[in-house]
Structure formats: C-alpha cells, structure tokens
Amino acid sequence: MLRWMTAGESHGPALIATIEGLPSGLRITTEDVRLGLAHRRLGYGRGARQKFEADEATILAGVRHGLTTGAPVAIRIANSEWPAWETVMSADPVDPRALLINAGSGDEREIARNRPLTRPRPGHADLPGMLSYDLPEARPVLERASARETAARVALGALAKALLAQVADAHLVSRVLAVGGQRARASLVPTPADEEVLCAASMRTLDPSDNARFEAAVDEARRSGDTIGGVAEVIAYGVPVGLGSHVTARERLDARIAGALMSIQSVKGVEIGDGFAQAALPGSAAHDEIVSGDGGHLTRASNHAGGIEGGTSNGAPIVARAAFKPISTVPCALRSVDMATGEETVGFHQRSDTCQVVPGAIICEAEVALVLADALSDHAGGRSIGEMRRNLRSYMARVEERA
C-alpha cells in the first residue's frame, strides 16, 4: 500500500510531499521531479505568477544515489517568492504594526497581501472554510486551498509514474479535450510517445486547429475580464488486467480514480471511458464485446468502459476525464459580503490564471498515476522493485494461460 500526503501553503516557505510504501530500487532523480513540475507550469492562459515564481525541488529523504531505499520519500518544493511573504505568512507571531504597511508597489492586489481578507470569493473555499474553522479572515483558508498545493502532488506523481513504468511498463499521457464550449474535433488520440509534441503545444493538444480554437476561447475570456474552464483527459497504457477489485467499494479502481480527480481544485465532474455518452446508448451498443485476437488472445472490440469493468482494470487503456470549472478568482469580481462589517461588497481579487486546464491535465495525470501505482502495489507488492517484477510476471503468466 502507498500512502502519501502534502503539507504547506501557497505563499509559505515551501510545500512538502511525502510518500511511504515505495519499494527499494526504484530509479528516480531530482531531475525527474523537476521535469514534472516544469510541465505543470506550461499552458496558454496562465497568470503572471508563473513568470516569477519558480519551483525549487529537493529530495530530502528516501532516495540514495538515484534509487529509492524503501524508506518514506520526502520532497521539498521551495517558494522562491518567500521573502516577499515572510511577514504575513510567518509561523511565529509578528508585530501587528508590520501588517499595516502596504505591500508591493501600491497595486490593490499587492496591498491585499498584508490586509485581512474578509471578503470571501464566490466559488472558493473562503467562506465555508472561515465558518468551519472559526477564522476571522480567509487567508489561512485560501493559502491551503490554493491550487499551488498541486505542485506537491505532481512531484509525487513523478514517483508513481516511475513505479508503473519500471514494474509494469505502463505509461500515462494527458491532453486538453475541451476549453469552454470548444471541444476537440480531431480524432487523434495521444500516446506517451507524443509527450514532447503535447508540451510544445500551448493548449496541450495534437491538432493545430483545435489548439487555435482553444487559444481563441481563452483570449475572449481574458478580454471580457472573465475566466474559462474545460476538460482534461488522461490515458494510461499498459496497465495490467486485474488492478482494483469488485469485492469492496473502497477497492474499486474507478471509484479511487474518480475520488482522486475530484480532489483536484476546480474539478467538478469526472468521467471514466465514455461514461456520460454511454448513458444515451442502448446496452447492445454501450459495452465492449470480447473477441479472439491475434494468436487466440482475448481482446475487446471497443473501449467504452475506459479500461475498467466492475471496479477492475480489464487490460485496455484506462481513460479518465475531469471537468474543470472556470477559476473562481474572477477579474470582474462577483458579489459578496464583508465578514468584518456585514456590508455588501465584491470578492477580493488576486493574480490568477484565465484558464487552468493545461496544468490541470498534468495534475490529473499525476493523480491517476498515484492511484494506479497504489493498486499495482496492492496486487504485486514487494519490498524491492525486483520482488514486485517477479510477482507481476508470475501473475501475468497465469493470466496469459487463461486469456
């Protein structure tokens, strides 16, 4: 079993990611983690923050000379902008007078850094978080609820993807499927070999026409002082049959993937395979017929199920999609109430992206990888990479005999 956790605030000194249960002998380097974090920073519609806030990743524990030791792995992602936030985010008490000094150059968004944030933003965790934790302002809420925390998840995803690749030769890829009302028209389906092309495309799509339409949708939202959402898709190739289980609700692979994707900030909907489209099909057309393929091996005539049946992987590519709502920090601020005065006002606005779907795809990929790596560990567990490979080979040999 793999267990992971993140800690840290958006403008704190660092994010911390930890994971336990990884076998020894997994090849991983700091550069692998940094590459994943670099991909998360890409994308059209990102805000100014990406230009000056760097991800400084350091592996603190659990890895020696490029190999995991079997001990818990800890990763630190330092905040390069910490000196500008040290007063307002200090863990220790500060002189109240220091918080009365305007921060930055006088821009309202910068001044807000030092002032109590008492005007909750609709769509954010601000108001329910303030009420739930009995807080006088939203700063402690937004700092943890911020999508900045997903940098730590992407760092952990690099470890999970390494485990899947090195034990099962399974690989993932992600793309943007829709932005606002614009949906991809091209029939091209990416594979892991397309990663470089996807990263080079501003909207993480293989088709230039789709990419241009997605950019135009982002531009229109920006001109209108608005934000825009979209849909990201993750495809996992080479996942062994039998990950997950039908026997308990908590072991169902599709439920675990759905929960992981729904845990991402701004995600409001999840689909496995052709989930919602299947609802409109008759049963005779909705399911993946089992046929005899090359050499008599069992295969599927389609993949409407997205590689999962009865909560268990069936050997086909796993396909999962996540729908991202538009970012809640809207430039044309929405109506709110000042919790300090009770007066009607508008929610405060700080720098944010216009569209988060491109980095959202990378985050979704990391989350799916973590779930699949955990399920692989459950099925072919061992204390070393070698033991996991032997266990999986033995199991797959039996599967080949039967299928």
Secondary structure, DSSP 8 states (H G I E B T S, - for coil): --EEEEE--TTSSEEEEEEE---BT-B--HHHHHHHHHHHT--TT--THHHH--EEEEEEESEETTEE-SS-EEEEEEETTHHHHTTTT-SS---GGGGGS--TTS-HHHHTTTS---S--TTSSHHHHHHHTT-SSSHHHHHHHSGGGHHHHHHHHHHHHHHHHHHH--EEEEEEEEETTEE--------GGGHHHHHHSTTS-S-HHHHHHHHHHHHHHHHTT----EEEEEEEES--TT-B-SSSGGG-HHHHHHHHHHTSTTEEEEEETTHHHHTTS-HHHHS--EEE-GGG-EEES--TTTTEETTEE-SS-EEEEEEE---S--SS--EEE-TTT--EEE-------S--HHHHHHHHHHHHHHHHHHHHHHHS--SBHHHHHHHHHHHHHHHHHH-
